[in-house]
Amino acid sequence: MTIRVDFHIHTLSTESKDDGFEFSLNWLKKYTQTLKMDAIAITNHNAFDLRQFNQISDALDCIVLPGVELSLANGHVNLVFDNTENNKNC
């Protein structure tokens, strides 16, 4: 059995990282439906927007996980969490 997951979805534009990026919920819906995604993780650069996360979770038919792309001195790491209230209210 294959499970389709994308652990690296950006929804916020971050200065010097992805300037000019504009999030489209319609594009994300089409992306997840076309590729038949089972789950995605919202992993913006050093930020988590609970309101937007909830909007995306409500709109999609797949599992949406909270996360963050944490900047480090020499790179970055994606942190993904279970979709529980404790993990969304940091």
Number of C-alpha atoms within 10 A of each C-alpha: 3 5 8 14 17 13 20 17 15 18 21 20 15 15 10 7 9 12 10 11 13 11 12 10 15 10 10 16 15 13 12 19 14 9 10 14 16 16 17 22 24 29 24 21 22 13 14 20 14 13 9 14 19 13 11 17 18 12 14 18 15 18 14 23 20 24 27 23 21 15 12 8 5 5 7 13 12 17 15 18 14 13 15 10 8 9 13 17 9 7
